[in-house]
Amino acid sequence: MSTNRPLIAIVEDDESMRDAIKGLIRSLGFDAETFSSADDFLTFPHFNRTGCLVTDIHMPGMSGLDLHRRLVALGRSVPTVLITAYPDENVGAPALGADIVGCLTKPFGEQDLLDCIRSALARSRGGENGS
C-alpha cells in the first residue's frame, strides 16, 4: 500500500508555502507530510520512509541547513531540496554535499520542484538520474 511509496517530507515554517507544496506533491501522486519545524520532522515516527526532504533554509530554531547536517551526523542519507527566499545562497548549496539535489529560490516553478523531487527519489532508490 502507501507504505511502499517513498514519502516526501516538507519542512517549512510558512504555513501557506507548506500547504502549497504539499498540495502540488500530492496532486502528482506522491505521499507528502508537512512539518512546521526541523524538530517536528526529526521526531516523526515514519522518518525512515522519507525518500526526499524539501526544507526551507531559514526557519526559527534549527535551519534547513542545520537539519541537513543533523541527518548527515545521524548517518542518514536523505536527498534534500533546499528552498530559500534569499537567492545569493544558491551559489554554495551544491557544495554542501551529495545529498543536496537542488536549491530553489522562492517563488519557484512547479516543474523545477518536480524535477528536483524526481532526482531525489532516483537517488534514494539507489538509481542513476537518467537526465
Backbone bond lengths (Angstrom), bond angles and torsions (degrees), N, CA, C in turn:
res aa  C-N    CA-C-N  psi(-1)  N-CA   C-N-CA  omega(-1)  CA-C   N-CA-C  phi
1 M - - - 1.452 - - 1.522 109.51 -
2 S 1.324 119.22 -149.92 1.449 121.18 -175.76 1.527 112.39 -66.62
3 T 1.341 117.91 -19.02 1.458 119.06 179.27 1.520 111.56 -68.30
4 N 1.335 118.64 -15.41 1.459 121.67 176.24 1.524 112.13 -82.96
5 R 1.328 116.50 -17.32 1.459 119.95 -179.35 1.521 109.56 -87.65
6 P 1.328 116.51 143.03 1.457 118.73 177.29 1.526 110.36 -66.35
7 L 1.285 114.85 149.22 1.457 121.89 179.97 1.520 109.27 -99.43
8 I 1.313 116.48 137.45 1.455 121.32 173.30 1.521 106.55 -103.68
9 A 1.325 115.72 117.41 1.464 121.97 -178.98 1.523 108.73 -98.05
10 I 1.324 115.62 132.47 1.462 122.24 -179.88 1.523 107.55 -115.65
11 V 1.334 116.30 116.47 1.461 121.32 178.49 1.520 106.68 -112.95
12 E 1.327 115.50 109.20 1.468 121.91 -172.75 1.516 107.66 -153.56
13 D 1.339 117.45 127.62 1.457 119.84 -177.94 1.524 113.03 -79.80
14 D 1.340 118.44 -17.55 1.456 122.01 178.80 1.534 109.01 -87.18
15 E 1.325 115.81 112.36 1.464 120.73 -173.35 1.520 113.38 -59.91
16 S 1.334 118.26 -40.99 1.466 119.66 -178.30 1.529 111.03 -67.45
17 M 1.326 117.50 -38.82 1.468 121.02 177.13 1.523 109.99 -67.10
18 R 1.326 116.33 -42.87 1.469 122.17 179.35 1.524 110.36 -58.58
19 D 1.328 116.51 -47.49 1.463 120.93 -179.09 1.528 112.10 -67.06
20 A 1.329 117.07 -37.29 1.464 120.55 179.74 1.528 110.74 -65.21
21 I 1.329 116.93 -43.77 1.464 120.40 179.69 1.528 109.99 -65.84
22 K 1.321 116.75 -42.72 1.466 120.29 179.37 1.528 110.72 -61.31
23 G 1.327 117.13 -43.75 1.460 120.81 179.41 1.516 111.77 -61.09
24 L 1.329 116.87 -43.41 1.460 121.30 178.71 1.524 110.78 -62.28
25 I 1.313 116.47 -48.67 1.463 120.93 -177.07 1.525 111.04 -62.68
26 R 1.317 116.50 -43.75 1.473 119.97 179.20 1.525 111.77 -67.55
27 S 1.343 116.84 -34.29 1.472 119.27 179.41 1.527 111.30 -66.34
28 L 1.320 116.77 -20.21 1.458 121.59 178.63 1.522 112.34 -92.79
29 G 1.340 116.35 3.84 1.458 120.62 174.83 1.517 116.22 91.75
30 F 1.318 116.66 10.93 1.459 120.37 178.26 1.520 110.65 -95.82
31 D 1.335 116.18 154.60 1.463 121.00 170.13 1.518 107.88 -80.03
32 A 1.331 116.94 137.08 1.462 120.61 179.77 1.514 109.98 -141.08
33 E 1.319 115.51 141.53 1.458 122.51 173.16 1.518 107.54 -129.43
34 T 1.327 116.20 146.56 1.456 120.04 -179.64 1.516 111.04 -115.75
35 F 1.329 113.66 150.93 1.467 121.93 -179.76 1.517 107.98 -139.91
36 S 1.324 116.15 136.59 1.460 119.82 -178.11 1.525 112.33 -85.42
37 S 1.342 116.93 -8.15 1.462 120.12 178.83 1.525 109.98 -152.92
38 A 1.326 115.06 159.86 1.460 120.85 177.64 1.532 110.43 -62.41
39 D 1.321 116.71 -39.70 1.465 120.11 179.83 1.518 111.65 -61.33
40 D 1.342 117.50 -39.27 1.467 120.63 177.24 1.527 110.64 -60.95
41 F 1.328 116.45 -41.90 1.460 120.22 179.29 1.525 111.22 -64.17
42 L 1.319 117.11 -43.24 1.466 120.75 -176.80 1.528 113.13 -65.85
43 T 1.326 117.71 -20.97 1.471 120.80 178.37 1.529 112.71 -100.16
44 F 1.333 117.20 5.62 1.462 122.68 -179.26 1.535 109.39 -66.56
45 P 1.341 118.42 127.10 1.466 120.62 -175.72 1.532 114.51 -65.29
46 H 1.334 118.41 -22.59 1.469 121.21 -179.56 1.530 111.29 -104.80
47 F 1.301 115.53 28.05 1.461 124.33 -179.41 1.533 112.03 -49.22
48 N 1.340 117.14 -39.72 1.468 121.08 -175.50 1.526 113.40 -69.96
49 R 1.328 119.38 -12.53 1.469 122.59 176.56 1.519 112.36 -82.61
50 T 1.316 117.82 -8.36 1.457 120.88 -172.98 1.525 110.78 -67.23
51 G 1.336 115.69 116.13 1.457 121.61 177.88 1.512 112.21 -97.62
52 C 1.329 115.85 -17.86 1.464 121.35 -179.96 1.526 108.34 -155.83
53 L 1.307 115.25 136.68 1.459 121.97 176.75 1.517 108.29 -113.93
54 V 1.334 116.39 126.42 1.461 122.00 173.45 1.516 105.27 -112.07
55 T 1.339 117.04 115.99 1.461 119.02 -175.39 1.514 112.33 -136.21
56 D 1.321 114.53 141.65 1.453 121.21 173.68 1.530 107.89 -71.33
57 I 1.316 116.40 144.91 1.465 119.10 177.54 1.523 110.06 -74.67
58 H 1.338 116.94 -48.21 1.473 120.53 -176.05 1.517 111.39 -97.46
59 M 1.346 115.34 112.02 1.465 121.44 176.38 1.526 107.45 -143.22
60 P 1.324 116.53 154.63 1.469 118.67 173.77 1.526 110.05 -63.24
61 G 1.310 117.07 148.83 1.460 119.95 -178.72 1.516 109.09 77.19
62 M 1.327 116.77 -128.18 1.461 121.70 -179.17 1.526 110.08 -78.77
63 S 1.336 116.34 125.80 1.465 120.61 179.22 1.523 110.05 -76.27
64 G 1.325 115.93 169.25 1.454 120.55 176.38 1.520 112.26 -61.37
65 L 1.334 116.29 -36.88 1.469 120.00 177.55 1.521 110.67 -67.41
66 D 1.333 116.36 -40.95 1.468 119.47 177.52 1.529 110.71 -64.31
67 L 1.321 116.97 -37.76 1.461 121.09 177.03 1.528 109.61 -61.79
68 H 1.320 117.12 -45.92 1.463 120.67 178.11 1.533 110.40 -58.37
69 R 1.326 116.27 -46.09 1.471 120.38 179.79 1.525 111.30 -62.61
70 R 1.320 117.10 -38.01 1.466 121.04 178.67 1.523 110.48 -63.60
71 L 1.332 116.98 -43.28 1.464 120.68 178.25 1.523 110.75 -61.28
72 V 1.323 117.21 -43.02 1.464 121.00 178.13 1.532 109.40 -61.41
73 A 1.330 116.45 -43.50 1.472 120.89 179.67 1.524 111.45 -63.08
74 L 1.332 116.81 -31.05 1.463 121.66 178.87 1.532 111.87 -82.31
75 G 1.328 116.18 -1.59 1.460 119.98 -179.61 1.514 113.39 79.18
76 R 1.321 117.18 18.07 1.467 122.31 -178.93 1.515 110.65 -99.01
77 S 1.290 116.76 122.42 1.453 121.88 176.73 1.521 107.74 -98.65
78 V 1.320 116.84 99.30 1.461 121.53 179.11 1.528 107.69 -118.86
79 P 1.339 117.68 111.47 1.461 119.35 177.13 1.523 109.80 -54.91
80 T 1.331 115.76 130.24 1.458 121.59 -169.25 1.521 112.02 -125.64
81 V 1.337 114.97 136.58 1.458 122.57 172.78 1.523 106.20 -109.88
82 L 1.321 116.10 119.22 1.462 121.10 177.04 1.521 108.97 -90.40
83 I 1.329 116.14 139.82 1.460 120.37 174.03 1.518 108.01 -125.13
84 T 1.322 115.74 145.05 1.458 119.92 -176.08 1.519 111.22 -152.93
85 A 1.307 115.58 153.19 1.458 121.63 172.74 1.528 110.54 -93.31
86 Y 1.330 116.41 0.72 1.461 121.82 -175.91 1.532 109.90 -116.87
87 P 1.345 117.72 93.55 1.457 121.54 -171.34 1.527 115.15 -60.75
88 D 1.309 119.38 -23.85 1.461 120.45 -179.00 1.523 111.95 -64.06
89 E 1.330 117.68 -18.87 1.464 120.75 179.20 1.528 112.67 -77.54
90 N 1.324 117.40 -13.66 1.469 120.55 179.52 1.522 112.31 -60.07
91 V 1.307 117.16 -31.37 1.461 121.40 -173.07 1.519 111.99 -59.22
92 G 1.330 118.10 -44.70 1.448 120.14 -174.66 1.515 115.82 -91.15
93 A 1.310 118.77 -8.74 1.464 120.66 -172.74 1.528 114.33 -58.32
94 P 1.339 120.31 -45.32 1.470 118.72 -179.32 1.527 113.03 -62.41
95 A 1.310 117.87 -26.00 1.461 121.21 -179.34 1.532 112.08 -76.79
96 L 1.324 117.49 -7.02 1.465 120.51 -176.89 1.517 112.65 -73.93
97 G 1.308 117.79 -18.63 1.452 120.17 178.78 1.509 111.82 149.00
98 A 1.312 114.63 163.73 1.459 120.97 -176.81 1.525 112.41 -65.27
99 D 1.333 117.54 -22.88 1.459 120.06 -178.59 1.523 113.31 -74.43
100 I 1.326 117.97 -15.69 1.466 120.62 178.82 1.530 107.56 -82.21
101 V 1.338 115.84 110.79 1.466 119.68 -177.07 1.525 112.25 -94.88
102 G 1.322 117.13 -12.36 1.454 119.60 178.51 1.506 111.55 -178.09
103 C 1.325 114.21 160.44 1.462 121.11 174.47 1.513 106.69 -136.95
104 L 1.324 115.97 112.65 1.458 122.17 -175.31 1.519 110.59 -106.64
105 T 1.325 115.58 139.87 1.455 121.61 178.48 1.524 109.06 -94.97
106 K 1.321 115.89 129.86 1.464 121.19 176.82 1.527 108.93 -71.94
107 P 1.322 119.70 140.04 1.464 125.37 -9.82 1.529 109.82 -77.77
108 F 1.313 115.96 138.15 1.463 120.73 -179.39 1.519 109.51 -110.78
109 G 1.316 115.70 159.67 1.459 121.13 -179.76 1.517 111.41 -78.67
110 E 1.307 116.18 147.17 1.466 121.35 178.94 1.522 111.13 -57.86
111 Q 1.346 116.87 -40.72 1.462 120.13 -178.11 1.526 110.89 -66.02
112 D 1.323 117.53 -36.96 1.462 120.85 178.30 1.531 110.65 -62.20
113 L 1.334 115.88 -43.89 1.465 119.55 177.98 1.520 110.76 -64.58
114 L 1.310 116.88 -44.52 1.463 121.20 179.64 1.530 111.20 -60.35
115 D 1.335 117.12 -42.24 1.466 120.31 178.22 1.533 111.05 -60.83
116 C 1.328 116.62 -42.74 1.465 120.57 178.58 1.525 111.25 -64.35
117 I 1.325 117.15 -42.45 1.466 121.00 -179.50 1.529 110.31 -64.55
118 R 1.331 117.19 -43.39 1.469 119.53 178.74 1.524 111.50 -62.48
119 S 1.324 116.41 -39.98 1.461 120.56 177.07 1.529 110.43 -63.83
120 A 1.334 115.89 -42.31 1.464 120.91 179.35 1.526 111.07 -62.65
121 L 1.320 117.29 -44.61 1.459 120.66 -178.72 1.524 111.17 -67.08
122 A 1.322 117.49 -35.00 1.465 120.58 176.35 1.530 109.66 -63.24
123 R 1.320 117.00 -40.08 1.465 120.91 178.63 1.521 111.35 -69.17
124 S 1.330 116.49 -41.20 1.464 119.06 -176.12 1.534 111.71 -67.70
125 R 1.341 116.16 -23.84 1.467 120.35 177.14 1.525 111.44 -88.16
126 G 1.342 116.18 -2.61 1.445 119.50 -179.70 1.509 112.94 83.94
127 G 1.331 117.10 6.35 1.454 120.54 -179.92 1.517 111.12 -87.02
128 E 1.295 114.55 169.31 1.454 120.66 176.87 1.510 108.13 -93.01
129 N 1.343 115.88 145.09 1.446 120.32 174.62 1.515 107.69 -76.90
130 G 1.310 118.05 114.25 1.446 122.94 -172.44 1.503 115.55 -75.67
131 S 1.311 120.33 4.63 1.471 120.97 -177.72 1.501 111.71 -70.62
